[in-house]
Amino acid sequence: MTQQTPTLHMICGKIASGKSTLTATLGQEPATIVIAEDDWLKALFGDEMTSIADYVRCTAKLHKVMAPHIASVLQAGVSVVLDFQANTVDARNWMRGIFEQAGASHVLHVLDVPDQVCLARLHARNAQGDHPFAVTDEQFRQISSHFVPPSPNEGFNIVLHH
């Protein structure tokens, strides 16, 4: 029996670009789990999150506690699909620290989806009401203004999804 190096799968894409759908697919691989930021944020901080500043504050707390946990899962030989946004250099650097600490391999999945498609999906998702957070068009635009696609000099193993 050969043992494969566990992989940290990271997802870069705007709101409603298909990140959670992709993570669900990736999470079906053997010896792989999905850890979803929105589920943790909603459970731990749902009542406290009413603004982007609240999201930034709560996410920082979540990152602090989750990083060593995710690294230990990887070190135990289990791959992790991280359903957290990898949409900024800082977010990707946080994720890099995890896979480097764990000695794991990594893949950065980049979803290249036009804004109008994301907004249509967002409207449908909000109408269904089963996502942990409803996002307005204005919040989509505000959050998307911080989106920074990865550059080759960041050194990630990138898989592009259209």
N, C-alpha and C positions, 0 to 999 in steps of 0.2 A: 504494500500500500504506500503510495507516495502522498506526501503532504504538500498542499499548495500554500503559498504565502497568502495570508489574508489580505484583502483589498479594502481600502476606504474609497467608496464611491461618493463623489461630491457633485452637487447639481447647481449649475449656473443658468438662471433664466428669470425673466420678469414674472410678476404675479400672473397666474392663470396661463402660463406658457406650457404647462404640462409637467411640471416638476414632480408633483405627487403621483401622477399617472405613471411616469417613468420609474419613480422609486418603487412603486408597487410591483412593476414588472421585474426590475432588477432584484427585488427582495425575494423573488420566487426561486432564485438559484440556491443550490444546496449550501448549507453552512453559512447562511447569510441572513442578517436581520436588518430591519428598517427602524431608524430612530427619527421620529418626526417632530420638528421644532414646534409647529403649531399646536400639536396635541399637548406637549409639555407646557407651553406658554399658557394655553387656555386653562389647563388644570391648575397650574400654580399661580398664575397672575391674571386670569381672565378679567376679574373685576377692577384691576388696577390699570388695564391697558385701554386708554381712550385716545391716545395720540401717538405720533411717531416717536416723540421723546420718551414716552412710556415704553414703547417697543424696544428702543435702544437700551434703556435702563434695565428692563427685565431680561432682555437677551444677554446682556453682559453678565448678569447673575447666573443665567442658565449655562452660558459658555464656561464659566468658571468651574461649575460642578460637573458638567458633562465631559469636558476634555479628558480628565484622568479615567473616567468610567469608559468612554469610547476606546481609549488606548488600551485599557485592560481587556476589553472584549476582543479587540484585534489581536492582542498578545495571546489570548486563549485560543486563537486559531479560527475565529469567526469573522467573516467579512461583514462590513457595516455599510449600508446605504444610508447616507446622511441626508435626510429631507430637511435640510437647513439651506438657506440661501447662500450661495457662493458668489454673490453679485458685486462684491467690492474687494479690493486688494486686502484690506484688513480682515475680512471674513475668510478669504482664501489663506491668508497667513496663519490664522487661528487653526484652520483645518490642516495646513501643512505641519504645524507643530504636533498635531495628534498622530498623523501617520509616521512622521519621523521619530517621535518618541516610541511608538510601538514597533518600529522596524517593519512596517507594512508597506505593501505596494499601494498605488492610488490610481484613480481615473477621475478626471474632471469632465463631467458630461455637460456640454453647453447646448442649451435649447435656443435656436435662432428662429424666433416666431415674431411676426410683425405685431405692432401694438394693437392694430384694429382686430386681429384675431384674439389676442389676449383679452381685450375689452369685451368682445362678444362672449368669450368663455366665462369671463368674470361676471357678466350680467346673468348668464345661465346659472352659474354656481350660486350667486346671491339669491336668485329666485328659488333654487332648490332648498336653500336654508340648512344644508347638512354639513357645511364647512365650519370649522371652529370660529372663523372671523369673516364678517362681511366687509368688503372694501369698496369705497366709492370711487367714481371716476377720478375725482380730484386727488384722492389718496393714491390711486394708481399712478397718476402723473407725478405727484410729489415723490413717491418712493422710487419710481423709474428714473427720476432725474439723478439719483445716486448710483445708478447701474454703471458699472465699469467692466466691459468684457475683458476676459483674460488676454494678456499679451504673451507672445512666445518667450520673452525674457523672464517670465515668471517660472518657467520650467516645469509645467504640469503635463502629464499625459492626457491629452485632450481628445474626446470623442465628440464630434459635432452632430447634433440632431436638428433636422429641419422640419 
